[in-house]
Amino acid sequence: MSRRTVLVTGASVAGPTLAYWLRRYGMDVVVVERAPELRTGGQTVDVRGAGRTVAQRMGLEDAIRACSTNEEGIAFVDANNRTRAAFDAKAFGGEGLIAELEILRGELARLLVERTRDDAEYIFGDCVTGLEDDGERVRVTFQRGAPRTFDLVIAAEGIGSRTRKLVFGDEVTFRAFDLHTAYFTIPRAPSDGQQARWFNAPGSRNVTLRPDNLGTTRALLSFQEPPQGYERLEPARQKALLKRTFAGLGWETPRVLAALDDSPDFYFEAIGQVKMPRWSKGRVALVGDAAYCASPSAAWARASRSSAPTSSPES
Ligand SMILES: Cc1cc2nc3c(=O)[nH]c(=O)nc-3n(C[C@H](O)[C@H](O)[C@H](O)COP(=O)(O)OP(=O)(O)OC[C@H]3O[C@@H](n4cnc5c(N)ncnc54)[C@H](O)[C@@H]3O)c2cc1C
């Protein structure tokens, strides 16, 4: 009997992890990623709980530890950079706000792709444009490559998955948290130290700076506003929006805004949760944020159950 073939879409965290396990269970795997190369942006991912168990079972824990950001904790600072509250990374048994084991999202994706690259076929710079599921196999058309047929297709395309939209249509509900966040890398400055620093400003705005292990600093700008479709704008317009929204703020905000245009890995998202009545339809399934994203603000979200669902945020 021939081996099962599976198309996985998205080469971030969920996609390559799935590719590893599908290979372990004897399937042939193709991973297609829309970006022309591995996306390295984003801040840190804390590896704890089930994530730690999965990393251990994949034999990746030591490699992750070797790439750890080694943040010492987080300080909540005022406009004069005075610490108003702080949490050490060792607090709560290493399971606090900053965990004992943290790795950059891009570094984690790189480790996962490296672990699977020899066993799975990776295609960058392409994406699915159509799927025909005849009950036995799925014929897939791509933006660039020739059509191919697979036994199964699994979308790991993140919160704005377009393949999800193609297959599940309006079954998707996006629960918006009225929160927008941009992540990008900026040059390191002497003030950055080994601690993450979090500055809250009036008008529901937040600037966070986190030292990484690559000699740079990871910046985060976050502001509250009901959904406007900002996540679908061109990056240049998103950056202009951020400059307007954060203009005149103190602390290290001017330095962050000055570095915005030259950042190599700008990423903007509308924070929210994907809600699906089911995660598979015929021979197509969803995994990761495309299926059930809890969002980085899950704890906060539980406290604000009143925000109304809106439509899906395909990107
Ligand atoms: C560049 C980037 C930076 C991020 N930064 C942060 C952060 O700082 N903090 C945080 O909490 N979360 C961040 N996230 C989200 C975080 O990675 C996810 O919440 C989590 O890791 C779950 O991963 P995932 O693999 O399900 O989805 P994601 O990490 O969102 O990855 C989805 C992948 O699919 C690709 N893709 C999208 N559409 C298609 C398509 N049609 N065809 C093929 N590929 C497609 C994307 O380019 C991406 O590589 C970031 C995601 C990305 C892509």
The ligand as a Tripos MOL2 file, in Angstrom:
@<TRIPOS>MOLECULE
LIG
   53    58     1     0     0
SMALL
NO_CHARGES

@<TRIPOS>ATOM
      1 C1          5.8700   36.6020   11.9650 C.3       1 LIG1
      2 C2          5.0510   36.2160   13.1800 C.ar      1 LIG1
      3 C3          5.3020   36.8400   14.4060 C.ar      1 LIG1
      4 C4          4.5460   36.5080   15.5260 C.ar      1 LIG1
      5 N1          4.8360   37.1190   16.7090 N.ar      1 LIG1
      6 C5          4.1560   36.7870   17.8210 C.ar      1 LIG1
      7 C6          4.4730   37.3710   19.0950 C.ar      1 LIG1
      8 O1          5.3920   38.1710   19.2100 O.2       1 LIG1
      9 N2          3.7140   37.0440   20.1710 N.ar      1 LIG1
     10 C7          2.6960   36.1420   20.0730 C.ar      1 LIG1
     11 O2          2.0490   35.8600   21.0630 O.2       1 LIG1
     12 N3          2.4000   35.5340   18.8960 N.ar      1 LIG1
     13 C8          3.0910   35.8390   17.7720 C.ar      1 LIG1
     14 N4          2.7840   35.2420   16.5760 N.ar      1 LIG1
     15 C9          1.7340   34.2110   16.5590 C.3       1 LIG1
     16 C10         2.2840   32.8850   17.0840 C.3       1 LIG1
     17 O3          3.3440   32.4500   16.2710 O.3       1 LIG1
     18 C11         1.1490   31.8720   17.1140 C.3       1 LIG1
     19 O4          0.1800   32.3270   18.0270 O.3       1 LIG1
     20 C12         1.5410   30.4720   17.5840 C.3       1 LIG1
     21 O5          2.8980   30.2230   17.4480 O.3       1 LIG1
     22 C13         0.7420   29.4090   16.8250 C.3       1 LIG1
     23 O6          1.3860   29.1760   15.6410 O.3       1 LIG1
     24 P1          0.7320   28.6920   14.2930 P.3       1 LIG1
     25 O7          1.8120   27.9190   13.6260 O.co2     1 LIG1
     26 O8         -0.5910   28.0530   14.5170 O.co2     1 LIG1
     27 O9          0.4090   30.0370   13.4900 O.3       1 LIG1
     28 P2          1.3930   31.2630   13.0900 P.3       1 LIG1
     29 O10         2.5650   31.3500   13.9930 O.co2     1 LIG1
     30 O11         0.5310   32.4640   12.9750 O.co2     1 LIG1
     31 O12         1.9370   30.8400   11.6700 O.3       1 LIG1
     32 C14         1.1770   30.7210   10.4970 C.3       1 LIG1
     33 C15         2.1220   30.5230    9.3240 C.3       1 LIG1
     34 O13         1.3590   30.2710    8.1590 O.3       1 LIG1
     35 C16         1.7860   31.1230    7.1130 C.3       1 LIG1
     36 N5          0.6510   31.3420    6.2300 N.ar      1 LIG1
     37 C17        -0.3710   32.2100    6.3820 C.ar      1 LIG1
     38 N6         -1.2570   32.0680    5.3900 N.ar      1 LIG1
     39 C18        -0.7830   31.0850    4.6000 C.ar      1 LIG1
     40 C19        -1.2590   30.4700    3.4100 C.ar      1 LIG1
     41 N7         -2.4250   30.8480    2.8390 N.pl3     1 LIG1
     42 N8         -0.5140   29.4800    2.8590 N.ar      1 LIG1
     43 C20         0.6570   29.0860    3.4100 C.ar      1 LIG1
     44 N9          1.1500   29.6320    4.5310 N.ar      1 LIG1
     45 C21         0.4330   30.6120    5.1260 C.ar      1 LIG1
     46 C22         2.3030   32.3600    7.8150 C.3       1 LIG1
     47 O14         3.2180   33.0900    7.0010 O.3       1 LIG1
     48 C23         2.9890   31.7480    9.0420 C.3       1 LIG1
     49 O15         4.2970   31.3520    8.7670 O.3       1 LIG1
     50 C24         3.5100   35.5360   15.4310 C.ar      1 LIG1
     51 C25         3.2690   34.9050   14.2030 C.ar      1 LIG1
     52 C26         4.0170   35.2260   13.0830 C.ar      1 LIG1
     53 C27         3.7450   34.5220   11.7520 C.3       1 LIG1
@<TRIPOS>BOND
     1     1     2 1
     2     2     3 ar
     3     2    52 ar
     4     3     4 ar
     5     4     5 ar
     6     4    50 ar
     7     5     6 ar
     8     6     7 ar
     9     6    13 1
    10     7     8 2
    11     7     9 ar
    12     9    10 ar
    13    10    11 2
    14    10    12 ar
    15    12    13 ar
    16    13    14 ar
    17    14    15 1
    18    14    50 ar
    19    15    16 1
    20    16    17 1
    21    16    18 1
    22    18    19 1
    23    18    20 1
    24    20    21 1
    25    20    22 1
    26    22    23 1
    27    23    24 1
    28    24    25 2
    29    24    26 1
    30    24    27 1
    31    27    28 1
    32    28    29 2
    33    28    30 1
    34    28    31 1
    35    31    32 1
    36    32    33 1
    37    33    34 1
    38    33    48 1
    39    34    35 1
    40    35    36 1
    41    35    46 1
    42    36    37 ar
    43    36    45 ar
    44    37    38 ar
    45    38    39 ar
    46    39    40 ar
    47    39    45 ar
    48    40    41 1
    49    40    42 ar
    50    42    43 ar
    51    43    44 ar
    52    44    45 ar
    53    46    47 1
    54    46    48 1
    55    48    49 1
    56    50    51 ar
    57    51    52 ar
    58    52    53 1
@<TRIPOS>SUBSTRUCTURE
     1 LIG1         1 GROUP 0 **** ****
